[in-house]
Amino acid sequence: MTDAAASQFTPIELRTPRLRLRFIDSDDVPAMLAIFSDPVVMRYWATPPWTTLEQAQDSVANCLHDYQSGTALRLGITLAAHATLIGTCTLFRLDRGNRRAEIGYALARAHWGHGYMREALQAFLAYALVTFELHRVEADIDPRNVASARTLERQGFQHEGLLRERWIVGGKVCDTAFYGLLAREFKHPLQAPPL
């Protein structure tokens, strides 16, 4: 990897026993709005819930731009037999010189409690670590989000610290819990899953 401008991402699809992870496109705007407008899903997010269709359209447009520029990779999560998004996984703040990136994820509330995010993150991290030769992946979560912390820890992430009152979301001050994963600590064979 180099610090030079990233090349564009080519469309990929990752499969797990129950899920597909794929590029997001303009057909996904309604599903994105449904996920990111849910105040329960967004309770621990760094921004308030979306309130307009335009926010979903802008987010999808940003995804498409990021694919072209190679600056971030957001994949939509669907059930294997369906096309509708139930969530997203995102790799962003790619620092190619230091072989480091940040990860984010969200899942529609109707699909919580089934292990889908754990399954999606295993495939996504395996792909990202191999493809980008990452040495380290970081996550920034609200420390009150116990379910997210458990999800990260199941992948091998370690809690590395707390930054007090780092975010102000909708007028509410929130802390950040930092988690880090080194490639050698990943709790899944380091092979890119089949495309």
PyMOL commands that set and color helices and strands:
alter all, ss='L'
color gray80, all
select helices_A, chain A and resi 26-36+53-69+109-111+116-131+146-154+183-185
alter helices_A, ss='H'
color red, helices_A
select strands_A, chain A and resi 13-15+19-23+73-79+85-95+100-107+136-141+158-169+172-182
alter strands_A, ss='S'
color yellow, strands_A
deselect
rebuild
show_as cartoon
